[in-house]
Amino acid sequence: MTNAEEASAHYKELAEQAEALEKRVEEAEKAEQGYVETPRGEVLLEARNLIVGDRNVTYGSPTENFKNIADFFNIRFGHKLAAGETFTATDVADFMILVKVARNIAQTKRDNFVDIAGYAACGYETTLDEN
């Protein structure tokens, strides 16, 4: 093994040890706070990571994105609404939740629950922005 290969192997080993230590510290901090990992916590954490991560960069804020969708709904389905009524960004969040509920009826999948949690959080944010 060359010196470069040895150094690379040693660096990899140190990185793995650091990662393991970091994980143990995180687990100790969680235990200290009485935090116990549960499936519901994992679903919420995954939803959180999705809605505050790259999707926000890709699609804009949830309110902005849902407002754009609401505008299309108003064009397409406006004739079915009562006079003076329009779809809002919050309506779109509700709609997306219902899409995931319907999909979950057809086939229960973890992803549906993750998305429902994410849409619920985004929907709450749209209510704050709309009021």
Backbone as CSV, one residue per row, in Angstrom:
resi,resn,N_x,N_y,N_z,CA_x,CA_y,CA_z,C_x,C_y,C_z
1,MET,0.846,-1.174,0.000,0.000,0.000,0.000,0.896,1.243,0.000
2,THR,0.606,2.195,-0.843,1.406,3.417,-0.917,1.055,4.333,0.259
3,ASN,1.904,5.342,0.441,1.663,6.316,1.515,0.322,7.023,1.315
4,ALA,-0.004,7.338,0.089,-1.269,8.030,-0.208,-2.458,7.127,0.115
5,GLU,-2.326,5.852,-0.221,-3.408,4.908,0.066,-3.573,4.713,1.579
6,GLU,-2.423,4.640,2.278,-2.476,4.509,3.732,-3.129,5.734,4.361
7,ALA,-2.740,6.897,3.889,-3.306,8.141,4.425,-4.807,8.211,4.148
8,SER,-5.188,7.799,2.951,-6.602,7.805,2.587,-7.398,6.847,3.462
9,ALA,-6.855,5.653,3.692,-7.512,4.654,4.534,-7.611,5.160,5.971
10,HIS,-6.543,5.789,6.449,-6.534,6.331,7.812,-7.564,7.467,7.936
11,TYR,-7.625,8.341,6.941,-8.588,9.436,6.952,-10.016,8.889,6.967
12,LYS,-10.272,7.857,6.158,-11.593,7.250,6.107,-11.962,6.668,7.466
13,GLU,-11.007,5.995,8.102,-11.249,5.409,9.422,-11.549,6.499,10.449
14,LEU,-10.789,7.589,10.416,-11.026,8.697,11.341,-12.393,9.340,11.110
15,ALA,-12.769,9.478,9.857,-14.072,10.060,9.530,-15.200,9.175,10.046
16,GLU,-15.052,7.869,9.906,-16.061,6.931,10.409,-16.152,6.995,11.929
17,GLN,-15.001,7.097,12.588,-14.993,7.199,14.048,-15.650,8.500,14.502
18,ALA,-15.359,9.583,13.814,-15.952,10.880,14.156,-17.459,10.838,13.970
19,GLU,-17.910,10.223,12.898,-19.341,10.097,12.629,-20.025,9.264,13.720
20,ALA,-19.397,8.173,14.111,-19.957,7.320,15.166,-20.008,8.068,16.496
21,LEU,-18.969,8.827,16.791,-18.937,9.613,18.024,-20.024,10.686,18.011
22,GLU,-20.177,11.348,16.885,-21.207,12.378,16.745,-22.595,11.780,16.962
23,LYS,-22.809,10.597,16.428,-24.101,9.927,16.592,-24.339,9.582,18.057
24,ARG,-23.297,9.103,18.735,-23.441,8.759,20.156,-23.735,10.002,20.984
25,VAL,-23.103,11.118,20.659,-23.355,12.368,21.375,-24.802,12.806,21.157
26,GLU,-25.280,12.745,19.914,-26.668,13.104,19.612,-27.631,12.220,20.391
27,GLU,-27.363,10.911,20.412,-28.230,9.975,21.137,-28.219,10.276,22.631
28,ALA,-27.050,10.607,23.179,-26.956,10.936,24.606,-27.736,12.208,24.914
29,GLU,-27.633,13.209,24.036,-28.379,14.459,24.244,-29.882,14.205,24.182
30,LYS,-30.306,13.381,23.237,-31.730,13.048,23.128,-32.209,12.312,24.373
31,ALA,-31.412,11.354,24.840,-31.785,10.585,26.026,-31.865,11.494,27.242
32,GLU,-30.943,12.439,27.323,-30.926,13.397,28.432,-32.208,14.230,28.458
33,GLN,-32.737,14.525,27.290,-33.952,15.328,27.167,-35.210,14.463,27.225
34,GLY,-35.042,13.157,27.405,-36.187,12.261,27.456,-36.737,11.915,26.089
35,TYR,-35.974,12.162,25.038,-36.402,11.908,23.665,-36.205,10.441,23.332
36,VAL,-37.242,9.821,22.827,-37.164,8.426,22.393,-37.596,8.382,20.934
37,GLU,-36.761,7.805,20.089,-37.103,7.720,18.662,-38.294,6.791,18.487
38,THR,-39.283,7.276,17.748,-40.486,6.503,17.459,-40.781,6.600,15.972
39,PRO,-41.598,5.706,15.439,-41.971,5.824,14.026,-42.630,7.173,13.716
40,ARG,-43.467,7.680,14.629,-44.120,8.974,14.373,-43.100,10.102,14.337
41,GLY,-42.086,10.002,15.219,-41.041,11.017,15.205,-40.232,10.977,13.921
42,GLU,-39.971,9.773,13.435,-39.225,9.620,12.187,-40.000,10.196,11.008
43,VAL,-41.324,9.961,10.982,-42.160,10.493,9.900,-42.150,12.021,9.935
44,LEU,-42.301,12.582,11.131,-42.300,14.048,11.250,-40.949,14.640,10.877
45,LEU,-39.872,13.985,11.284,-38.535,14.473,10.950,-38.307,14.435,9.443
46,GLU,-38.721,13.349,8.806,-38.564,13.260,7.349,-39.385,14.347,6.650
47,ALA,-40.620,14.544,7.121,-41.469,15.595,6.526,-40.806,16.955,6.700
48,ARG,-40.268,17.206,7.881,-39.605,18.480,8.137,-38.435,18.693,7.181
49,ASN,-37.625,17.666,7.035,-36.456,17.785,6.157,-36.866,18.055,4.712
50,LEU,-37.989,17.485,4.297,-38.454,17.711,2.934,-38.976,19.129,2.729
51,ILE,-39.729,19.646,3.686,-40.391,20.936,3.460,-39.494,22.138,3.716
52,VAL,-38.392,21.946,4.442,-37.491,23.074,4.656,-36.208,22.926,3.839
53,GLY,-36.123,21.869,3.077,-34.917,21.601,2.298,-35.003,22.140,0.884
54,ASP,-34.546,21.335,-0.048,-34.409,21.786,-1.430,-35.742,22.042,-2.124
55,ARG,-36.836,21.469,-1.642,-38.132,21.739,-2.272,-38.496,23.206,-2.160
56,ASN,-38.126,23.814,-1.039,-38.401,25.235,-0.862,-37.633,26.055,-1.894
57,VAL,-36.423,25.626,-2.192,-35.616,26.316,-3.200,-36.179,26.039,-4.596
58,THR,-36.543,24.800,-4.856,-37.025,24.399,-6.176,-38.371,25.022,-6.518
59,TYR,-39.315,24.992,-5.567,-40.688,25.404,-5.860,-41.087,26.737,-5.240
60,GLY,-40.224,27.352,-4.459,-40.579,28.579,-3.760,-41.276,28.246,-2.459
61,SER,-41.725,29.272,-1.771,-42.400,29.040,-0.493,-43.696,28.277,-0.740
62,PRO,-44.159,27.522,0.257,-45.420,26.802,0.081,-46.577,27.745,-0.268
63,THR,-46.633,28.888,0.393,-47.728,29.825,0.115,-47.685,30.284,-1.340
64,GLU,-46.504,30.628,-1.798,-46.344,31.085,-3.184,-46.731,29.981,-4.166
65,ASN,-46.228,28.771,-3.924,-46.520,27.649,-4.810,-47.996,27.281,-4.782
66,PHE,-48.581,27.186,-3.592,-49.988,26.824,-3.472,-50.887,27.919,-4.030
67,LYS,-50.456,29.178,-3.914,-51.233,30.286,-4.504,-51.247,30.155,-6.022
68,ASN,-50.121,29.796,-6.608,-50.076,29.583,-8.058,-51.029,28.466,-8.476
69,ILE,-51.045,27.385,-7.698,-51.959,26.268,-7.991,-53.401,26.729,-7.838
70,ALA,-53.683,27.481,-6.758,-55.040,28.004,-6.532,-55.490,28.862,-7.710
71,ASP,-54.592,29.657,-8.249,-54.938,30.492,-9.412,-55.369,29.622,-10.589
72,PHE,-54.658,28.530,-10.815,-55.048,27.614,-11.895,-56.385,26.950,-11.592
73,PHE,-56.586,26.557,-10.320,-57.883,25.981,-9.935,-59.009,26.972,-10.196
74,ASN,-58.782,28.226,-9.886,-59.817,29.247,-10.077,-60.155,29.430,-11.553
75,ILE,-59.147,29.314,-12.405,-59.391,29.407,-13.842,-60.166,28.179,-14.314
76,ARG,-59.702,27.011,-13.904,-60.297,25.764,-14.391,-61.661,25.458,-13.769
77,PHE,-61.810,25.721,-12.468,-63.026,25.316,-11.760,-63.853,26.490,-11.235
78,GLY,-63.472,27.694,-11.602,-64.176,28.883,-11.110,-65.666,28.859,-11.366
79,HIS,-66.078,28.285,-12.488,-67.502,28.239,-12.829,-68.300,27.360,-11.865
80,LYS,-67.623,26.526,-11.091,-68.297,25.645,-10.140,-68.383,26.250,-8.740
81,LEU,-67.709,27.366,-8.536,-67.701,28.013,-7.231,-68.873,28.974,-7.097
82,ALA,-69.282,29.200,-5.858,-70.324,30.197,-5.595,-69.777,31.569,-5.975
83,ALA,-70.667,32.474,-6.315,-70.274,33.829,-6.725,-69.384,34.469,-5.665
84,GLY,-68.276,35.011,-6.118,-67.357,35.704,-5.225,-66.390,34.800,-4.473
85,GLU,-66.508,33.495,-4.631,-65.626,32.554,-3.940,-64.446,32.182,-4.836
86,THR,-63.303,31.942,-4.215,-62.116,31.489,-4.944,-61.370,30.477,-4.083
87,PHE,-60.548,29.690,-4.750,-59.670,28.783,-4.033,-58.490,29.585,-3.486
88,THR,-58.000,29.168,-2.334,-56.854,29.827,-1.701,-55.688,28.853,-1.598
89,ALA,-54.553,29.370,-1.200,-53.386,28.518,-0.982,-53.686,27.463,0.090
90,THR,-54.427,27.829,1.114,-54.791,26.880,2.166,-55.699,25.788,1.623
91,ASP,-56.607,26.154,0.711,-57.451,25.142,0.072,-56.591,24.126,-0.674
92,VAL,-55.550,24.600,-1.317,-54.659,23.701,-2.055,-53.950,22.749,-1.094
93,ALA,-53.513,23.252,0.057,-52.883,22.375,1.055,-53.873,21.298,1.484
94,ASP,-55.118,21.700,1.739,-56.150,20.720,2.116,-56.355,19.696,1.001
95,PHE,-56.398,20.183,-0.230,-56.568,19.303,-1.381,-55.432,18.279,-1.460
96,MET,-54.199,18.746,-1.279,-53.051,17.845,-1.375,-53.103,16.796,-0.266
97,ILE,-53.540,17.193,0.928,-53.697,16.224,2.016,-54.720,15.174,1.617
98,LEU,-55.842,15.621,1.036,-56.893,14.682,0.635,-56.427,13.742,-0.478
99,VAL,-55.590,14.236,-1.374,-55.010,13.362,-2.408,-54.223,12.244,-1.739
100,LYS,-53.414,12.603,-0.731,-52.606,11.596,-0.043,-53.479,10.637,0.768
101,VAL,-54.579,11.140,1.362,-55.500,10.267,2.092,-56.127,9.263,1.124
102,ALA,-56.546,9.749,-0.054,-57.143,8.856,-1.053,-56.133,7.812,-1.523
103,ARG,-54.894,8.218,-1.715,-53.865,7.259,-2.121,-53.621,6.235,-1.020
104,ASN,-53.702,6.695,0.223,-53.482,5.791,1.346,-54.604,4.766,1.468
105,ILE,-55.812,5.149,1.059,-56.925,4.198,1.047,-56.646,3.105,0.013
106,ALA,-56.126,3.513,-1.138,-55.813,2.543,-2.193,-54.651,1.643,-1.794
107,GLN,-53.631,2.224,-1.186,-52.465,1.451,-0.751,-51.760,2.223,0.364
108,THR,-51.776,1.655,1.557,-51.124,2.308,2.692,-49.618,2.281,2.499
109,LYS,-49.032,3.482,2.531,-47.586,3.608,2.371,-47.075,4.674,3.326
110,ARG,-45.897,4.449,3.824,-45.265,5.405,4.732,-45.161,6.779,4.082
111,ASP,-44.806,6.814,2.808,-44.641,8.062,2.077,-45.893,8.937,2.145
112,ASN,-47.065,8.305,2.113,-48.304,9.082,2.201,-48.391,9.823,3.527
113,PHE,-48.022,9.152,4.609,-48.057,9.797,5.928,-47.027,10.917,6.029
114,VAL,-45.849,10.700,5.459,-44.820,11.742,5.449,-45.351,12.966,4.704
115,ASP,-45.934,12.736,3.537,-46.449,13.852,2.741,-47.622,14.555,3.418
116,ILE,-48.502,13.791,4.075,-49.624,14.408,4.795,-49.086,15.343,5.871
117,ALA,-48.093,14.889,6.624,-47.500,15.731,7.667,-46.881,16.982,7.062
118,GLY,-46.185,16.816,5.944,-45.568,17.963,5.280,-46.600,18.949,4.760
119,TYR,-47.655,18.441,4.120,-48.700,19.331,3.604,-49.443,20.023,4.743
120,ALA,-49.626,19.335,5.868,-50.283,19.958,7.017,-49.457,21.138,7.527
121,ALA,-48.155,20.945,7.640,-47.281,22.027,8.107,-47.278,23.189,7.112
122,CYS,-47.193,22.865,5.832,-47.223,23.918,4.803,-48.573,24.629,4.809
123,GLY,-49.638,23.867,5.003,-50.970,24.463,5.061,-51.095,25.429,6.217
124,TYR,-50.551,25.071,7.364,-50.584,25.980,8.503,-49.835,27.268,8.172
125,GLU,-48.679,27.137,7.523,-47.909,28.322,7.152,-48.702,29.215,6.198
126,THR,-49.442,28.597,5.272,-50.227,29.416,4.335,-51.322,30.181,5.070
127,THR,-51.897,29.582,6.125,-52.925,30.319,6.880,-52.337,31.540,7.548
128,LEU,-51.105,31.437,8.012,-50.434,32.589,8.619,-50.166,33.668,7.582
129,ASP,-49.732,33.239,6.400,-49.413,34.197,5.330,-50.672,34.836,4.741
130,GLU,-51.763,34.096,4.707,-52.991,34.622,4.096,-53.754,35.561,5.039
131,ASN,-53.514,35.443,6.323,-54.261,36.285,7.284,-53.503,37.494,7.704
